[in-house]
Amino acid sequence: MAKSTAINLLLLDGTANGRIKCTINSRTGVIFRIPRKDLANCKKLDGLENDGVYFLLGEENEQPTIYIGQAGSRKNGRGILNRLNEHERNADKNFWTEAIILTTSNNSFGATEISWLEHKFCNMAIKAGRYSVKNGNDPSPGNITEEKESDLEDHAEFAQLVLSAIGYKIFEPPQKNPTPPVVEDDGIFFLSRKIKSLGRTLDAKMKRTATGFKVLAGSEISPHETERLSAPLKKLRRSEKVVNGRLIEDIEFNSASTAAEFVVGNNANGLLEWRTQNGVPLKNFLSE
């Protein structure tokens, strides 16, 4: 019988959609999940001054995309956080909507360790095939002893365990012939977003189809949009299909996140934004 493992989840913002810190008792590994929109609130977050490895997750060309990088300590003592802030300002990596970070509670990673882990995770992600890996070059694993490799394999195993537990199957190949799950409400999902400038909540409906995700006519479309929104989505939001802030005919998208971004005018995680009437997120109904 497999040994049971307790994973400690700290909801730093009091919500599962916000920042999360994950640990396991007796292990030094620490994993953070940080939505990009919350990055500015992390200046006082302990652990982000350490060395570590990080994953930037999002979509590009309607494909799940990941960039895997490493961050060493900086003179100002804000290693990982500074590296993420650099990516926040980098237009070449504007696809990401959230970051996953692996570090340690005792800051035991050094340059050799994070290089090895970056190489390990990059190749694991490519092999799994769930994400388009955006790394331009194959990171070097460097030279480490057998003892050190065993220790780092343990950290890699820790990361896989925790990420899988909180819903990120980055390193697990998808099933070839998954059984379609039973979907509530005939596949209808809802998105509600409070728009402060309008003084009310915006509501939209989406239906899963055999080929994608169809935003339904009658859905409200936010009149506001950010620079992060792709040019094709901006054009579509301004087309004759949207009249007085309301969609007048169904539009199908390949990605649930693209459908959500079309509605809200900003980066959005469709797997979490679209929910059943009972509040169950779309991700619970997709085959792993």
N, C-alpha and C positions, 0 to 999 in steps of 0.2 A: 504494500500500500504506500502510495506517495505521501511524503511528509507534508503536513499542512503548513501554510505560511501566512502570517498576518502582515498585510501591507498597511502602513499608516498613511492616511490621506489628510492633509491639512488644507482646508479651503480658505485660502488667504483673504478672499473677498467675500466669504460667506455664501458663495454660489458655485455650482459645479461648472458654470460657464466662464468663471474667472480664473485667477491664478491658483495653481495647485502645487503643493510640495508633497513629495512621496518618499517615504523611507521604509526600511525593514529593520526591526530590532536586531542588534548584534552585527549589522552591516554598516560600513562607513559610507556606502553609496547614497547619493541624494539626487533625486530627479525633480526638476521644476517644469511645469507647463505654464507658459506665459503667452496669452493672446497679444498680438502686436499692438492693439489699441491700449493695452495696459502697461506697455513698456516704460512709459514715463513715470509710473508709480513705483518703480522698482529700485530707486536710488538707495533706499535704506534696507533693502532685503538682504539679510545675511546669507552668504554663500555665493553670491554673484561676483564677489571680488576674487574668487578662487580660479585655479586652472580648471579647464573642463572641455568637454565635447558638446556640440549643440547641433540640433536639427531644425532647419527652417522648413515649415510645411505650408503648402498652399496649392494653387492651381495655376497652370500656364497652358494656354491653348486648349482649355477645357480638359486638361489632363492633370491628375494628382501629381504634384511635383515636390521634390525634397532636395535641399542642399545640406550637406554634412560638413561641418567645420570644427576647428579647434580654437581655443583661446587660452593664451598664456597670461601670467600675471603682468600687469603694467606698473609703471613707476607710481602711478596715482592709486594703485591698489584696487582698481575696478576692472579686472581682467575680462570676465565673460560679459558683464553688462556693457562695457565700452565697445566690445566687439559687436554686440547686437545693435547698439546705437549706430555704429558705422554702417551696418547693413540697412538700418532704417533709413539712412540718408542716401543709400546707393540705389540709383535707378535701375541698375542691371539686375538687381535681386528684389524687384518690387512685387513679386508674385506672392510672397509669404504672408500668412495671416496669423500664424502662431509659431512659437519656438518651444522646443523641448531641450532641456539642458541636463547633462550628466556631469556631476562633480562629486566631491567627497566632503564629509563633515570636518575632516582634519586637513583638508587641502594637501593630500598626499600625491596628487598627480603632478608630474613634471613634464618637461618637453618631450621626453622619450615616450612616456605613458600616453599622452594625448595624441601623439602622432600614430602610435600603434592602434589606438582605439578608433581614430578617424579612419584609418585604412580598413580596419575590421568592419566597422559599421557600413562604410561605403560599399564594400564588396557584398556584404550581406543584403543590403537594400537592392543592389543590382540583381542579385541572384533571385530574390523573392519576386521581383517584377511588379510589385503593387504601385510603385511610384516611378516617375521619370526622374532619374538622378541628375541633378544640375551641375555637379562637380565637373570642372573642365579637365582635370588631370587626376589620375589614380594616386591618392596620397601614399607616401612612402611609409612602410611599417617600422623602419629603423632597425637597429640591432638590439635585441634584449635577451636576457638569460632565460633558461627554461623555467626557473622559479618565478621570475617576473611575468612571463607569459601566462603561467597558471593563475597568477593573481589577477591579471587583466582579463583573462577568460571569465573569471568569476564576476568581474564588474560588467562584462558584456552580457552574461547570463542574467544578472540582476536587472539590467536595463530592459532586456527582452521580456522578462517576467512582469515588471511593473508596467511597461508600456502596453502590453497585451491586456493586463488587468484593467487599465483605464480606457481601453478602447482603441488603441493604436496598433494595428497589425503590420507595422512597417516591415518587419523581417519575416513574416509568415506568408508563403505563397498562397494565393487564393485557390479555393476549391475549383476544380475543373468543371464539375457538373453539380452546382449547388441546387438544393431543392428550394423553389420559391417559397418564401414565408407567407403566412396568412397575414393580410394587411387589413387593419381596421378601416371602417367607413368607406369601403369600396376604393381604397387607395387615395382618398382625399386628405390632403394635409393643409394646414393653415399656418400663416405667418402674421404675427402682430408686432408692430413696432411703434412705440410712442414717438411722435414728432413734436418736439417742444415748440417749434416755430408755428405749427399749425394748431397747437393746443388740444390735440386729440390723438387717438391711436389709429394707425393705418392698418388695414386688414387686407390680406390677399389669400387666394386659394390656389393649390397646385395638385395635380393628379399624376400619379405614376402611370406610365404607359410602357408598352413592350420595348420602345426605342429610346425613352428618355423621361423627362419631367416637364409636364405641360402646365404653365401658368394660365389660369382660367379667366375668361372674359368676366368683367365685373370687378376684378381685383384692383385695389387702389395702388397707385404708383407714386412713390415719394417725389415731390417736385424738386428735391435737393439732390445733388450728387457731388462726389469728391473727385479730385484729380486722379485718384487711384483707379477709378473706374475705366475699363477698357474703352477705346474709341468705338468699336462695333456696338457695345451696349449703350453708349451715349447716343449714338445715331438711332438705335432702335427705340430708345425711350422718347425720342423726339419725333418719331414717325407718326403717320396717320392712324396707327393702331392704338395710340394713347390719346384720349380726348378728355379734357378737363380733369386730368389726374386719374383717369380710370381706363383700364384696358378694355377695348371693345371687341376683341377677338382673341381666341386662344393662341398662345405662342409656346412652342416646344423647345426645350433646351437639352443638350446632352448631359449637363451636370446640374445637380440640385443646387450647388453653390452659385453657379452662373444665374440660375433662375432667381435665387434670393437676391443676388447683387442687382439684377435688373429691377427688382421691386424696390429695394431700399436705397439704391444709388451709391453704394459703398461696398467695401469688402465684406463678405459674409460667409459663414460656414453653414451651408445649406443642410448638412446632416443634423445640425442642432437647431437651426432657425425654424425649419418646417416641422410641425408637430400635429398629432391627431387632436381631435376635440378634447380628448382626455389628457393632453399634454405630453404624450409619449413622443420623443424625437424620432425623426426619420431614420437615423442610424440604426435604431433597434430593429428595423424591418428589412435592412439590406443584408444579403448573403455575405458571409465572411469568406 
